[in-house]
Amino acid sequence: MRLHRLDITAFGPFGASQSVDFDDLSAAGLFLLHGPTGAGKTSVLDAVCYALYGSVPGARQGSGQGMTLRSDHAAPGTRTEVRLQLTVAGRRLEITRQPPWERLKLRGKGTTVDKAQTWLREYDPTTRAWKDLSRSHQEISEEITQLLGMSREQFCQVVLLPQGDFARFLRADAEARGKLLGRLFDTRRFAEVEKRLAERRRATEAQVREGDAALLADAHRMQQAAGDTMELPELAPGEPGLAEAVLEAAAVARSTARELLTIADRRLTAAESARAATGRELADARELDRLQRRFAEARERAARLAERSDAHRAAQERMERARKAEAVAPALELRDVTDSEHRRAAAAEARARALLPQALADAGAAPLAAAARRAAEELGGLESARRAEHRLAALVEERAGLDRQERADEEVRQEAETWLADWETVRAGLQSRVDSAQEATTRAEQLAVQRDPARRRLTAARQRDRLTDDTEAARQRALAAAEDAVEARAHWLDLKEQRLHGIAAELASNLTDGTPCAVCGATQHPAPARKTAGHVDREAEERALTAYQTADELRAQAERHLGTVREALAAATAEAGDTPTAQLAEEAEELDGAYTRARATASGLHAAQEELRRAEGEREQRVAAQQQAAVRSASRVAGRDRLEREQALLEEELTLARGTAESVTARAAQLERRAALLTDAADTARAAEDTAQRLKDADARLADAAFRAGFDTPADAAAALLDDTAHRELQRRLDAWQTEDAAVRAVLAEADTADAARRPPADLTAAEQTAADADRRLREASSARDAADRCRAELDRLSAHAATSVRRLAPLREEYTRVARLASLAAGTSADNERRMRLESYVLAARLEQVAAAATARLLRMSSGRYTLVHSDDRSGRGRSGLGLHVVDAWTGRERDTATLSGGETFFASLALALGLADVVTDEAGGVRLDTLFIDEGFGSLDDQTLDEVLDVLDALRERDRSVGIVSHVADLRRRIHAQLEVVKGRSGSVLRQRGAG
């Protein structure tokens, strides 16, 4: 990486624009950056760091995203800017950064903050022009970091060598050295490896503990199943040997469970044999008890049969008389039926005669039938009178209907007259509503025509007001653009003139001996012109021309925009006139209100017209109804006269037909009732005579049947007869007695029953108690056997599950052992790690050893071969081991701590360490070449000889085409180093003065 040019504007202590030409300073290899305290030497280095990384080292960055970097001496309108040109990885780049800027608002009062800006450009040697690459902060930062291969912290330690930091590094303990080296060499990946291994160890340990906890849970369940026969190992989850101890205890518990199951099987077999023997004894006792009770019950039944023998013989005799009386039963039944019919017929005759007149109460059946025929003949003669009576009722109803119609028509006529009396007033009101609505419609159309132009004028007035402000703003922008274009043109012409003045030096830069001059043709060039400070080359002129062309284009665009805005303003003014916008808005609002009211009134036109048409139709209907009612009333007069004549004739005819009855219908009802009573009486009289004759015949047949059946009278036969229920009950009693007698005789005749009766009574209670005891012992033995079998099965299941868990956990245990060993080794806690070094410390120790070797090469020369830096693995107290740094004194041959060096020795030792560290970090960053270095302070502590030796070492860096900038107050250095960059401070801010090697 080589720096070419640095441009600073309003940055740090520099209020105005300052430039640094590193190419001129680097021509001598060494250059000096000096100035009084507080002038801004460090700010030059901060500007380089800010251009590359967008931030400055340490607390100088401040807060506010870099707003504190702005110079307090800068003019209000000058924006802070840093531009750096450099070559890295064979590419020439230009980085421009502008931090956030709080400035005054262009319009109004107060301030606003412009965002930070960043540009990255690359010089194309083919086209000899700069090419834009990016304006993204993130993209540019990533690109620069990738090209340099270093972070900002590494850059500040490697390129901007702060000697104070390395002096502290020499005297620091292992922890402090570890932090610095960790930042420089980015050993976070090794720390991350330690962290990942520790996390992996904790994760696998948790999994192993979880598996062991599950295994112990299975062991506890096996202990619950086995009872006191199993002892659990006194080990916690994660401890070695837990799995083997659990499996061994499970095997012992399974063996014990199988032995207990064998004992329970034998006890169950013995209990089953005893239960079978007691069962047989209980069955024999129950059978003997049953036979003895059967014989005793049979003897008791035989005694009860003997007691009921007289009643059994009486029942047999009663059944015999009932069988004889069954022969007389038909005659008895016939006589009862005939007697019942005769009684009913006589009762009916008495009821019918009771309803007849006194003159016919004792008449026979024949006279009663003749009287019924005469009443029916008289009833037939009243049929025509019935029709006349119905017609008279219809005439009365018809006359009532005419009266109702007359009243309805009278109401229609009166209602029509009342409504028609107000017709003219109603019609006039409706017609007035129609006329008003029509007038409102016309007025709304007129207002609509006036409203649209008013709206257009109001819109144009509002646009006129807005464009007035826009015109002023566009005029200001056009004026500013014109001023910028003029300034850019003047700047371009100035640069062009300066270039023409120095064109000889530009042409001379291309001269070589033996080549003709492009101006005079000479091949010898004894005194070619030299470029002076501030020389303007072709590239600068072209940049100024491009800036002028860009500014001129922006001016043309601003003027075109101003013309467009002015044309729009003129059009809006022509449309709206000079009338104020508020007045036009008020007029438009009044027109809108009047239009809305007119539309509301006009919207009722259709409804008013419809209401007028409905009213006229209703008038026509009422007039027609009035006329029709008068016509109907006239026609009803003739109909009423005809009905009255017909009614008089019918009433005369009905008076004769009714007689003493109220009506013909009532007279007909009297005759119908008389004929029915007479007919019923005649029928019942004939029925009574017939049933009396049949009853006499039935009595004769009953007496003959009773005599032949052996009964003295029909009453005796009737008394001996049994109904079906009594007969069935009597037969059941006889059959039951015979069945019981046969059963008792059969039981008493059984040999085994009689033999059992002769034996002693059975002791059934003792036999049942013995059998119950045997059952209880059998159940206990069966339960014990089932429990032993369940215990054995549960232990087998849990043991299999535990064995499966142990097999599943075996790879995890192996992984845990391996990961735990690696994590302990990386963390420095393992016994295999003899020096107790962490992995990150080990890597840093290797880097420190490289740095010490690289620094020793320069320290030997600076110290005239006296001092050598060596790396030490020794552990200091409780600190880290592997990060020790000692110095070997060749004069004494002893190794001592770097903290014992004097001030001057500490300076050149730290300088050698810084240069060595720069080499190692450069190699670590991918071999990016660092052609420009800065060394800050520390030279005042050296004597003249040592200073010469240090400067010789630094001057030797030029052999690698490097340039080294020394930041120092030492006056002797200004005499020894000719290329200088001086920082001069003043009340208006600091300025830079550059002096080249010549």
ABEGO torsion letter per residue (X at the ends): XBBABBBBBGBEABABBBBBBAAAAAAAGBBBBBEBBGAGAAAAAAAAAAAAAGBBBEAAAEBGGGAAABBAABBAABBBBBBBBBBBGGBBBBBBBBBBBBBBBABEBEBBBBBBBBBBBBBBAAAGBBBBABABAAAAAAAAAAAAGBBAAAAAAAABBBAAAAAAAAABBAAAAAAAAAAAAGAAAAAAAAAAAAAAAAAAAAAAAAAAAAAAAAAAAAAAAAEAABBBBBBBBGBBGAAAAAAAAAAAAAAAAAAAAAAAAAAAAAAAAAAAAAAAAAAAAAAAAAAAAAAAAAAAAAAAAAAAAAAAAAAAAAAAAAAAAAAAAAAAAAAAAAAAAAAAAAAAAAAAAAABBAAAAABBAAAAAAAAAAAAAAAAAAAAAAAAAAAAAAAAAAAAAAAAAAAAAAAAAAAAAAAAAAAAAAAAAAAAAAAAAAAAAAAAAAAAAAAAAAAAAAAAAAAAAAAAAAAAAAAAAAAAAAAAAAAAAAAAAAAAAAAAAAAAAAAAAABBBGBBBAAAGBABBABBBBBBBGBBBAAAAAAAAAAAAAAAAAAAAAAAAAAAAAAAAAAAAAAAEABBAAAAAAAAAAAAAAAAAAAAAAAAAAAAAAAAAAAAAAAAAAAAAAAAAAAAAAAAAAAAAAAAAAAAAAAAAAAAAAEABABAAAAAAAAAAAAAAAAAAAAAAAAAAAAAAAAAAAAAAAAAAAAAAGBABAAAAAAABBBAAAAAAAAAAAAAAAAAAAAAAAAAABAAAAAAAABBBBBAAAAAAAAAAAAAAAAAAAAAAAAAAAAAAAAAAAAAAAAAAAAAAAAAAAAAAAAAAAAAAAAGABAABAAGBBAAAAAAAAAAAAAAAAAAAAAAAAAGGABBBBBBABBBEABBBGABBBBBBAAAGBBBBAAABBAAAAAAAAAAAAAAAAAAAAAAAGGBBBABBBBBEGAAABBAAAAAAAAAAAAAAAAAGBBBBBBBABAAAAAABABBBBBBBBAAEBBBBBBBAX
